């Protein structure tokens, strides 16, 4: 029957939505019946999978050793420039010369010697020379080159030639010649280990100097150190989540309390994570410290399904057989949980796509996809079987903890009070008007009797609106200040030698950028005055170490004219490069000979830029400034430094995954706009996840969190976490049939508020141990996930309950329907009374 005034298309859409929804509910109902009829099978299969893959994970565990491959952008112009520079100037030809680490740092050892405050490092020559001699006398030392810098320099006042008066620190670098040989690389690795040990020993001998050492493997060692430091803290997190889940699932009613189900629910998620880890290592995956976030991500989603199934069980009728109650709980909960799990898989699947340019993000997303699939399977199979056994115990009136038969009320009356308290099944607390004894759950009772009335109070709503405006303002302000997270120090253990070295280097050696190689990769008329002017213009603003400038000065001082090609190259080869002070420039020029004529086919210069304390951002700006000039100028050149590999398009590389994931969520929600449950539910869901995502992004920026790979992964997770908790609440609201919006939101909070509060509380409590891991990576993880949980909780319990009472969907049509039914019922009663007046009785 068609409603008057309703378009035919809307009727068809509505019918289609109902058919799909009922079809999904019917499927989940049958799934629940299947699990309830074969609980042993669904309990055994996941356990066998966990044992099989878990043992494989222990045997195949292997850490990732290539830090550059992991955190540097996979496809970057800097890597192409490095290959070109290495092909023009091979490493074995330049490793004995200044600034030889321009292609790749290779094997090296660095030490910063810092004098006490107020002292001059130049007066500590004896200590510096002792340290230097000790390094050169090390066993297995290769032919090394020493480069040095002064830091914290004070110049002589009014000095024209910038004479140094004093310095606070000196940095010495020892480059090893390994030439890419595997054997020499092993020797170099051993040398670096001995170098770090020697620096610690010398620190004890020279109390008047502070020594900060760094080797090429130090970054990888301190990156992997986070996993070692976090082991015990992750176990503490698990214990806290187990405790919280167990307590929040308990009741005074010993029959209906489900503490073991809360415990088993968390263990279900744990064994699914172990299975996923086993599959990851079997497929030749390598562990890295960013994967520390997977247990927390998977736990946040898995325990949500656990608590929703528990709430769904409480909403079923007690007079039904336990198998039917399990099926009804599946029908009520698993539709929404299936949708949210699918969105998890889609968003992290898009993050694992080839569009993602950071290997760490890609590996994490691949592992997360496997974890989500196994999580979903284990929840409906393993935990569903546990729910079946618990339901059977409840139906047979067994104690939920001691698994013994609950005595009758007459028997309990003859026992002490403590025995009655332990063995009471709740009938004494249930009043005559309460049909559902589960209403005595402490969280459900608090929401129904206190919180729902308070949050929907008309005097509270203005303050909530003001609170949201403040929240939106700070979020918007933070989104305008997003910073790049290209600094790899953000991923290292905070008390590691690498971080200490980086802090001292940033403080005393931040006046100049790293040495930038300026490579001219095609023949150039260096003797031409216009070319000389172009080179000077390109090098302006930099401190240049240039054979070209030195050669021009040599010609000027010697009063020699070289205005043509033959004179320029002849004097360069026969006079300039043969002088001892200029011989080191030989490796900076590539000559070719065609017959009797020599040509310069490529050359390189060295540039150093003046920087401030924020050295890294200024280097990125220099890189962005020089690269376009290489295309627009007549001189074809490239610029390169090993740090460019980590900086090159890093901001774009880390933000693309969250944009792709966000686009995937939006696309799915739009495609299902007129198919799943109710279109206004999807509309409100899009608004909610957008508000939560922007809130987390803005607030984490204000909390000094940069956009590195960890924060990006947390932002992808925020999208899903918001959907996980807001979707059931919103869909229950739009489908509610109460008279007013206020009654509908009360009903939604009463139905899903308990599960949301249980899950978010367990999630946030489990994050607390991360505070005690001395690592920048875990600090970032803690801050981002804390904001994710906090913003989601704020929207579910404060913002949405108030805003949904102002805006659509309207509930007037439900009121009209109920009035029409009531009027029709009254008319029928009147007709019956008129036909049978003798049946009227007095009350």
MARLO-308256 format. One line per 2 residues: number of its first residue (from 1); their letters; for each residue x, y, z of C-alpha. Coordinates in steps of 0.2 Angstrom, whole numbers. Last residue first. Layout:
NUM = A = X,Y,Z ~ ...
//
This chain:
843 = XX = -64,-8,192 ~ -82,-10,186
841 = XX = -88,-22,173 ~ -94,-19,156
839 = XX = -100,-36,148 ~ -118,-32,148
837 = XX = -116,-18,135 ~ -110,-31,122
835 = XX = -113,-23,105 ~ -110,-5,111
833 = XX = -95,-11,122 ~ -87,-20,107
831 = XX = -90,-4,96 ~ -82,7,109
829 = XX = -67,-5,110 ~ -64,-5,91
827 = XX = -65,14,91 ~ -52,15,105
825 = XX = -40,4,95 ~ -42,14,80
823 = XX = -38,30,90 ~ -23,21,97
821 = XX = -17,15,80 ~ -19,33,73
819 = XX = -10,41,88 ~ 4,28,86
817 = XX = 6,32,67 ~ 5,51,70
815 = XX = 19,49,83 ~ 30,39,72
813 = XX = 27,52,58 ~ 33,65,70
811 = XX = 50,57,74 ~ 60,69,64
809 = XX = 77,64,57 ~ 83,78,58
807 = XX = 91,91,70 ~ 89,97,87
805 = XX = 88,82,98 ~ 102,74,88
803 = XX = 113,88,93 ~ 112,84,112
801 = XX = 115,65,112 ~ 128,68,98
799 = XX = 139,80,107 ~ 140,72,125
797 = XX = 140,53,126 ~ 145,48,108
795 = XX = 154,63,103 ~ 165,65,119
793 = XX = 169,47,119 ~ 175,47,101
791 = XX = 186,63,105 ~ 193,54,121
789 = XX = 197,38,112 ~ 206,46,97
787 = XX = 215,59,108 ~ 222,45,119
785 = XX = 226,35,103 ~ 236,50,96
783 = XX = 245,54,113 ~ 249,36,117
781 = XX = 256,32,99 ~ 267,48,99
779 = XX = 274,43,116 ~ 277,25,110
777 = XX = 287,32,95 ~ 297,44,106
775 = XX = 303,30,117 ~ 305,29,136
773 = XX = 291,17,139 ~ 282,23,155
771 = XX = 268,32,146 ~ 264,16,136
769 = XX = 258,8,152 ~ 243,20,152
767 = XX = 236,14,135 ~ 227,-1,142
765 = XX = 216,11,152 ~ 211,20,137
763 = XX = 205,5,128 ~ 196,-3,143
761 = XX = 187,13,145 ~ 183,15,127
759 = XX = 176,-3,126 ~ 166,-2,142
757 = XX = 159,15,138 ~ 154,10,121
755 = XX = 146,-7,127 ~ 136,2,140
753 = XX = 130,16,129 ~ 123,4,116
751 = XX = 105,0,121 ~ 103,13,135
749 = XX = 111,26,124 ~ 100,22,109
747 = XX = 84,22,120 ~ 89,39,128
745 = XX = 92,46,110 ~ 75,40,105
743 = XX = 66,48,120 ~ 74,64,116
741 = XX = 70,63,98 ~ 52,62,102
739 = XX = 37,49,101 ~ 48,33,101
737 = XX = 50,23,85 ~ 69,21,85
735 = XX = 76,18,67 ~ 86,34,66
733 = XX = 92,32,84 ~ 98,14,83
731 = XX = 107,18,67 ~ 116,33,76
729 = XX = 121,23,91 ~ 127,8,81
727 = XX = 137,19,69 ~ 145,30,82
725 = XX = 157,17,91 ~ 164,8,76
723 = XX = 163,22,64 ~ 174,33,76
721 = XX = 186,19,78 ~ 187,17,59
719 = XX = 192,35,55 ~ 203,36,71
717 = XX = 213,21,64 ~ 218,30,48
715 = XX = 223,45,60 ~ 233,33,71
713 = XX = 242,26,55 ~ 246,44,51
711 = XX = 253,48,68 ~ 265,33,67
709 = XX = 271,37,50 ~ 276,55,54
707 = XX = 265,70,54 ~ 271,79,69
705 = XX = 264,79,87 ~ 267,95,96
703 = XX = 251,93,107 ~ 243,107,96
701 = XX = 246,96,81 ~ 238,82,91
699 = XX = 223,93,94 ~ 220,97,76
697 = XX = 221,80,69 ~ 211,72,83
695 = XX = 197,85,80 ~ 198,84,62
693 = XX = 195,65,63 ~ 181,67,76
691 = XX = 172,80,66 ~ 173,70,50
689 = XX = 168,54,59 ~ 153,62,66
687 = XX = 147,71,50 ~ 149,55,39
685 = XX = 139,45,53 ~ 126,58,53
683 = XX = 123,56,34 ~ 125,37,35
681 = XX = 111,37,48 ~ 101,49,37
679 = XX = 101,37,23 ~ 93,23,34
677 = XX = 97,4,36 ~ 110,2,22
675 = XX = 104,4,4 ~ 101,23,1
673 = XX = 118,29,7 ~ 127,13,4
671 = XX = 137,20,-11 ~ 139,36,-1
669 = XX = 146,27,15 ~ 158,16,4
667 = XX = 165,32,-5 ~ 167,41,11
665 = XX = 176,27,19 ~ 187,25,4
663 = XX = 191,44,3 ~ 196,44,21
661 = XX = 208,29,18 ~ 215,37,2
659 = XX = 218,54,12 ~ 225,44,27
657 = XX = 237,35,15 ~ 242,51,5
655 = XX = 247,61,21 ~ 263,51,24
653 = XX = 271,52,7 ~ 265,70,4
651 = XX = 274,76,20 ~ 289,66,16
649 = XX = 291,73,-2 ~ 310,71,0
647 = XX = 315,72,18 ~ 321,55,21
645 = XX = 331,53,5 ~ 336,71,6
643 = XX = 347,66,22 ~ 359,57,10
641 = XX = 363,74,2 ~ 360,78,-16
639 = XX = 358,92,-29 ~ 356,89,-47
637 = XX = 362,100,-62 ~ 358,105,-80
635 = XX = 364,123,-83 ~ 353,133,-94
633 = XX = 341,136,-80 ~ 323,131,-79
631 = XX = 324,113,-75 ~ 338,114,-62
629 = XX = 331,129,-55 ~ 315,119,-50
627 = XX = 326,108,-39 ~ 335,122,-30
625 = XX = 321,130,-21 ~ 312,114,-15
623 = XX = 329,108,-8 ~ 333,124,1
621 = XX = 315,124,9 ~ 318,106,15
619 = XX = 335,112,22 ~ 326,125,31
617 = XX = 313,113,38 ~ 328,102,45
615 = XX = 338,116,53 ~ 325,124,64
613 = XX = 339,131,75 ~ 344,143,61
611 = XX = 352,139,44 ~ 366,146,33
609 = XX = 367,135,18 ~ 382,124,13
607 = XX = 386,120,-5 ~ 399,108,-12
605 = XX = 403,108,-31 ~ 403,94,-44
603 = XX = 409,91,-61 ~ 403,82,-77
601 = XX = 409,80,-96 ~ 424,91,-95
599 = XX = 432,89,-112 ~ 450,85,-119
597 = XX = 455,85,-137 ~ 468,75,-145
595 = XX = 456,62,-151 ~ 441,63,-140
593 = XX = 446,63,-122 ~ 435,63,-107
591 = XX = 437,72,-91 ~ 427,70,-75
589 = XX = 430,84,-62 ~ 427,83,-43
587 = XX = 440,69,-40 ~ 454,80,-45
585 = XX = 449,94,-33 ~ 459,86,-19
583 = XX = 475,91,-29 ~ 472,110,-26
581 = XX = 483,113,-11 ~ 497,102,-18
579 = XX = 497,110,-35 ~ 495,98,-49
577 = XX = 477,102,-52 ~ 480,120,-56
575 = XX = 495,118,-68 ~ 494,105,-81
573 = XX = 476,100,-80 ~ 467,116,-77
571 = XX = 480,126,-88 ~ 476,114,-103
569 = XX = 457,114,-99 ~ 455,133,-100
567 = XX = 468,135,-114 ~ 459,123,-125
565 = XX = 441,129,-121 ~ 444,148,-124
563 = XX = 445,163,-112 ~ 459,157,-102
561 = XX = 470,172,-97 ~ 483,171,-84
559 = XX = 487,184,-71 ~ 493,171,-59
557 = XX = 481,179,-46 ~ 466,180,-58
555 = XX = 469,162,-65 ~ 470,155,-47
553 = XX = 455,165,-42 ~ 445,157,-57
551 = XX = 452,140,-52 ~ 446,142,-34
549 = XX = 429,147,-40 ~ 427,133,-52
547 = XX = 434,120,-39 ~ 420,125,-28
545 = XX = 418,124,-9 ~ 403,135,-8
543 = XX = 395,145,7 ~ 378,147,0
541 = XX = 367,163,-3 ~ 373,164,-21
539 = XX = 378,147,-28 ~ 365,148,-42
537 = XX = 370,166,-46 ~ 389,162,-46
535 = XX = 385,147,-58 ~ 375,158,-70
533 = XX = 389,171,-70 ~ 402,158,-75
531 = XX = 391,152,-88 ~ 389,170,-95
529 = XX = 408,172,-94 ~ 411,157,-105
527 = XX = 426,147,-99 ~ 415,134,-90
525 = XX = 407,130,-106 ~ 397,115,-99
523 = XX = 396,96,-103 ~ 382,87,-94
521 = XX = 380,81,-76 ~ 383,97,-66
519 = XX = 382,90,-48 ~ 380,101,-33
517 = XX = 382,90,-17 ~ 375,98,-2
515 = XX = 385,98,14 ~ 373,97,29
513 = XX = 365,114,34 ~ 374,127,44
511 = XX = 371,136,60 ~ 363,120,68
509 = XX = 380,113,75 ~ 379,117,93
507 = XX = 361,114,98 ~ 355,102,84
505 = XX = 371,92,86 ~ 368,91,105
503 = XX = 350,85,102 ~ 355,73,89
501 = XX = 369,65,99 ~ 357,63,114
499 = XX = 344,55,102 ~ 356,43,94
497 = XX = 363,38,111 ~ 346,32,116
495 = XX = 335,39,130 ~ 320,44,119
493 = XX = 320,27,110 ~ 318,32,91
491 = XX = 304,35,80 ~ 303,54,82
489 = XX = 322,55,79 ~ 318,51,61
487 = XX = 314,69,58 ~ 302,69,43
485 = XX = 287,73,53 ~ 281,88,44
483 = XX = 270,100,54 ~ 251,104,54
481 = XX = 248,122,60 ~ 232,126,51
479 = XX = 224,109,57 ~ 228,115,75
477 = XX = 217,131,74 ~ 203,121,67
475 = XX = 203,108,81 ~ 205,122,94
473 = XX = 189,131,87 ~ 179,115,84
471 = XX = 182,110,103 ~ 177,127,109
469 = XX = 162,127,98 ~ 158,109,104
467 = XX = 159,115,122 ~ 147,130,119
465 = XX = 134,118,111 ~ 136,107,126
463 = XX = 134,122,138 ~ 118,127,129
461 = XX = 111,108,130 ~ 113,107,149
459 = XX = 98,118,154 ~ 86,108,142
457 = XX = 91,92,151 ~ 95,78,138
455 = XX = 112,75,146 ~ 105,74,164
453 = XX = 91,62,160 ~ 102,50,151
451 = XX = 115,51,164 ~ 105,47,180
449 = XX = 93,32,179 ~ 96,24,163
447 = XX = 115,28,161 ~ 119,24,179
445 = XX = 108,8,178 ~ 117,2,162
443 = XX = 134,5,170 ~ 130,-4,186
441 = XX = 121,-19,178 ~ 104,-19,187
439 = XX = 95,-18,171 ~ 99,-36,167
437 = XX = 84,-41,178 ~ 73,-36,163
435 = XX = 54,-36,168 ~ 56,-23,181
433 = XX = 38,-18,188 ~ 38,-30,202
431 = XX = 55,-26,209 ~ 71,-35,206
429 = XX = 84,-34,220 ~ 78,-50,228
427 = XX = 78,-59,212 ~ 96,-55,209
425 = XX = 103,-73,208 ~ 111,-72,225
423 = XX = 125,-84,229 ~ 139,-72,234
421 = XX = 127,-60,243 ~ 117,-74,252
419 = XX = 133,-82,258 ~ 139,-65,265
417 = XX = 122,-63,274 ~ 123,-80,283
415 = XX = 112,-94,277 ~ 94,-99,281
413 = XX = 86,-87,268 ~ 97,-95,255
411 = XX = 89,-112,256 ~ 72,-104,254
409 = XX = 78,-94,239 ~ 84,-110,231
407 = XX = 102,-114,228 ~ 112,-109,213
405 = XX = 121,-125,206 ~ 139,-123,204
403 = XX = 150,-115,191 ~ 160,-105,203
401 = XX = 160,-89,193 ~ 144,-88,184
399 = XX = 134,-99,196 ~ 124,-112,187
397 = XX = 105,-109,184 ~ 103,-122,170
395 = XX = 99,-107,158 ~ 114,-97,164
393 = XX = 126,-112,162 ~ 119,-114,144
391 = XX = 121,-96,141 ~ 139,-96,147
389 = XX = 143,-111,135 ~ 135,-102,120
387 = XX = 144,-86,124 ~ 161,-96,124
385 = XX = 156,-103,107 ~ 153,-85,101
383 = XX = 170,-80,108 ~ 178,-93,97
381 = XX = 167,-92,81 ~ 159,-75,80
379 = XX = 174,-66,88 ~ 188,-77,80
377 = XX = 182,-74,62 ~ 181,-55,65
375 = XX = 198,-54,73 ~ 205,-65,59
373 = XX = 199,-53,46 ~ 204,-38,56
371 = XX = 222,-45,60 ~ 225,-49,41
369 = XX = 220,-31,36 ~ 231,-24,51
367 = XX = 246,-34,44 ~ 244,-26,27
365 = XX = 242,-9,35 ~ 257,-10,45
363 = XX = 268,-16,30 ~ 261,-1,19
361 = XX = 264,12,33 ~ 282,6,36
359 = XX = 285,5,17 ~ 281,23,14
357 = XX = 274,28,-3 ~ 256,22,-1
355 = XX = 248,22,-19 ~ 254,4,-21
353 = XX = 240,-1,-9 ~ 242,-6,10
351 = XX = 233,10,15 ~ 219,6,3
349 = XX = 218,-11,13 ~ 218,-2,29
347 = XX = 203,8,24 ~ 194,-6,16
345 = XX = 197,-19,30 ~ 192,-7,43
343 = XX = 176,-3,33 ~ 172,-21,32
341 = XX = 174,-23,51 ~ 162,-9,53
339 = XX = 149,-17,42 ~ 151,-34,50
337 = XX = 149,-26,67 ~ 133,-18,62
335 = XX = 125,-34,56 ~ 133,-44,70
333 = XX = 124,-36,84 ~ 105,-39,83
331 = XX = 105,-55,73 ~ 120,-62,83
329 = XX = 111,-58,99 ~ 95,-67,92
327 = XX = 105,-82,87 ~ 113,-83,105
325 = XX = 96,-81,113 ~ 89,-95,101
323 = XX = 103,-107,107 ~ 100,-102,126
321 = XX = 82,-107,125 ~ 70,-92,126
319 = XX = 62,-87,143 ~ 76,-75,146
317 = XX = 72,-63,132 ~ 87,-55,123
315 = XX = 93,-38,127 ~ 106,-45,139
313 = XX = 113,-55,125 ~ 115,-40,113
311 = XX = 124,-31,127 ~ 136,-46,128
309 = XX = 138,-46,109 ~ 141,-27,109
307 = XX = 155,-30,123 ~ 164,-43,112
305 = XX = 162,-33,96 ~ 170,-18,104
303 = XX = 183,-29,112 ~ 189,-33,94
301 = XX = 190,-15,87 ~ 200,-8,101
299 = XX = 210,-24,103 ~ 215,-24,85
297 = XX = 222,-6,86 ~ 231,-9,103
295 = XX = 239,-25,97 ~ 244,-17,80
293 = XX = 253,-2,87 ~ 269,-11,91
291 = XX = 270,-14,72 ~ 280,3,71
289 = XX = 294,-6,80 ~ 299,-17,65
287 = XX = 296,-36,62 ~ 300,-43,45
285 = XX = 287,-52,34 ~ 293,-68,25
283 = XX = 275,-75,22 ~ 277,-86,38
281 = XX = 281,-70,48 ~ 264,-62,44
279 = XX = 254,-78,45 ~ 261,-80,63
277 = XX = 258,-62,68 ~ 240,-64,62
275 = XX = 238,-80,73 ~ 245,-70,88
273 = XX = 233,-56,85 ~ 218,-68,84
271 = XX = 225,-76,100 ~ 224,-59,109
269 = XX = 207,-54,102 ~ 200,-70,110
267 = XX = 209,-67,126 ~ 200,-50,127
265 = XX = 183,-59,125 ~ 188,-73,137
263 = XX = 190,-61,151 ~ 174,-52,147
261 = XX = 165,-69,146 ~ 173,-74,162
259 = XX = 165,-59,171 ~ 148,-63,165
257 = XX = 135,-59,178 ~ 118,-66,175
255 = XX = 117,-80,188 ~ 128,-72,201
253 = XX = 118,-56,201 ~ 129,-43,209
251 = XX = 135,-39,191 ~ 152,-42,181
249 = XX = 156,-37,163 ~ 164,-21,168
247 = XX = 175,-30,181 ~ 181,-43,168
245 = XX = 184,-30,154 ~ 194,-19,166
243 = XX = 205,-33,173 ~ 209,-40,156
241 = XX = 213,-23,149 ~ 224,-20,164
239 = XX = 233,-37,161 ~ 235,-33,143
237 = XX = 243,-16,146 ~ 255,-24,158
235 = XX = 260,-36,145 ~ 263,-22,133
233 = XX = 273,-13,146 ~ 284,-29,148
231 = XX = 289,-29,130 ~ 290,-10,127
229 = XX = 309,-8,130 ~ 313,-22,118
227 = XX = 302,-15,105 ~ 308,3,107
225 = XX = 326,-4,105 ~ 323,-7,87
223 = XX = 324,11,82 ~ 339,13,94
221 = XX = 348,-1,84 ~ 343,6,67
219 = XX = 348,23,71 ~ 365,18,78
217 = XX = 370,7,63 ~ 379,21,55
215 = XX = 388,26,71 ~ 385,40,83
213 = XX = 395,45,99 ~ 392,59,112
211 = XX = 407,63,123 ~ 407,75,137
209 = XX = 424,82,142 ~ 431,86,159
207 = XX = 427,68,165 ~ 439,61,153
205 = XX = 443,43,158 ~ 424,38,160
203 = XX = 420,46,143 ~ 435,37,135
201 = XX = 427,20,140 ~ 410,25,133
199 = XX = 418,31,117 ~ 428,15,115
197 = XX = 412,4,116 ~ 405,15,102
195 = XX = 420,13,92 ~ 421,-6,95
193 = XX = 403,-8,88 ~ 408,3,73
191 = XX = 423,-8,70 ~ 413,-24,70
189 = XX = 401,-16,57 ~ 415,-11,47
187 = XX = 422,-28,47 ~ 405,-35,42
185 = XX = 405,-22,28 ~ 422,-27,22
183 = XX = 416,-45,20 ~ 401,-39,11
181 = XX = 410,-28,-1 ~ 401,-11,-4
179 = XX = 417,-1,-6 ~ 421,-3,13
177 = XX = 431,13,16 ~ 427,19,33
175 = XX = 423,37,37 ~ 428,44,54
173 = XX = 419,60,59 ~ 425,72,72
171 = XX = 413,85,80 ~ 420,99,91
169 = XX = 411,108,104 ~ 410,125,114
167 = XX = 421,136,103 ~ 432,151,106
165 = XX = 439,166,98 ~ 438,160,80
163 = XX = 444,173,67 ~ 430,179,55
161 = XX = 443,187,42 ~ 437,205,46
159 = XX = 437,203,65 ~ 427,216,73
157 = XX = 425,205,89 ~ 434,188,88
155 = XX = 421,175,84 ~ 412,164,96
153 = XX = 408,146,89 ~ 396,135,97
151 = XX = 401,120,86 ~ 417,117,77
149 = XX = 418,104,63 ~ 429,89,58
147 = XX = 431,77,44 ~ 443,62,47
145 = XX = 446,49,33 ~ 448,31,36
143 = XX = 458,17,29 ~ 450,2,39
141 = XX = 451,-1,58 ~ 452,-19,62
139 = XX = 459,-15,79 ~ 458,3,85
137 = XX = 473,13,84 ~ 465,27,74
135 = XX = 451,29,87 ~ 463,30,102
133 = XX = 473,43,93 ~ 458,54,90
131 = XX = 453,52,108 ~ 470,57,115
129 = XX = 471,71,102 ~ 454,78,109
127 = XX = 460,76,127 ~ 476,85,124
125 = XX = 468,99,114 ~ 456,104,127
123 = XX = 460,123,125 ~ 451,123,109
121 = XX = 435,116,118 ~ 434,133,127
119 = XX = 425,133,144 ~ 410,142,150
117 = XX = 399,127,151 ~ 409,111,151
115 = XX = 417,106,135 ~ 408,95,122
113 = XX = 417,82,111 ~ 405,76,97
111 = XX = 409,59,90 ~ 405,51,74
109 = XX = 409,34,67 ~ 406,29,49
107 = XX = 400,15,38 ~ 391,21,22
105 = XX = 384,38,23 ~ 378,37,6
103 = XX = 381,48,-10 ~ 387,63,-1
101 = XX = 397,54,12 ~ 414,60,5
99 = XX = 413,78,11 ~ 432,79,10
97 = XX = 442,66,1 ~ 447,48,5
95 = XX = 430,41,0 ~ 430,49,-17
93 = XX = 436,36,-29 ~ 428,21,-20
91 = XX = 411,29,-20 ~ 409,31,-38
89 = XX = 407,49,-45 ~ 396,49,-60
87 = XX = 387,33,-56 ~ 385,37,-38
85 = XX = 378,55,-42 ~ 365,47,-54
83 = XX = 360,34,-41 ~ 359,47,-28
81 = XX = 348,58,-39 ~ 336,44,-42
79 = XX = 335,41,-24 ~ 332,59,-21
77 = XX = 318,59,-34 ~ 307,48,-22
75 = XX = 298,32,-24 ~ 299,22,-8
73 = XX = 298,37,4 ~ 310,34,19
71 = XX = 303,25,34 ~ 306,6,30
69 = XX = 318,6,16 ~ 329,18,25
67 = XX = 329,8,41 ~ 335,-8,33
65 = XX = 337,-21,47 ~ 319,-27,48
63 = XX = 318,-39,63 ~ 316,-58,60
61 = XX = 304,-70,69 ~ 302,-86,59
59 = XX = 303,-99,73 ~ 292,-89,86
57 = XX = 279,-85,72 ~ 278,-103,67
55 = XX = 273,-108,84 ~ 259,-95,84
53 = XX = 253,-101,67 ~ 250,-118,72
51 = XX = 244,-115,90 ~ 233,-101,84
49 = XX = 225,-111,70 ~ 222,-125,82
47 = XX = 213,-114,94 ~ 203,-106,80
45 = XX = 197,-123,75 ~ 193,-129,92
43 = XX = 180,-117,98 ~ 170,-117,82
41 = XX = 169,-136,82 ~ 165,-137,101
39 = XX = 151,-124,99 ~ 141,-134,85
37 = XX = 123,-130,88 ~ 126,-112,95
35 = XX = 138,-108,81 ~ 125,-113,68
33 = XX = 111,-104,77 ~ 122,-88,77
31 = XX = 126,-90,59 ~ 107,-92,55
29 = XX = 103,-76,65 ~ 117,-67,56
27 = XX = 110,-72,39 ~ 92,-67,44
25 = XX = 99,-50,50 ~ 108,-48,34
23 = XX = 92,-52,24 ~ 81,-41,36
21 = XX = 93,-26,32 ~ 93,-30,14
19 = XX = 74,-32,12 ~ 71,-16,23
17 = XX = 83,-6,13 ~ 75,-12,-3
15 = XX = 58,-7,3 ~ 63,10,8
13 = XX = 72,13,-9 ~ 56,7,-18
11 = XX = 45,18,-8 ~ 57,33,-11
9 = XX = 56,29,-29 ~ 36,29,-29
7 = XX = 36,47,-22 ~ 26,49,-6
5 = XX = 11,60,-7 ~ -2,47,0
3 = XX = 7,32,7 ~ 7,17,-5
1 = X = 0,0,0
//
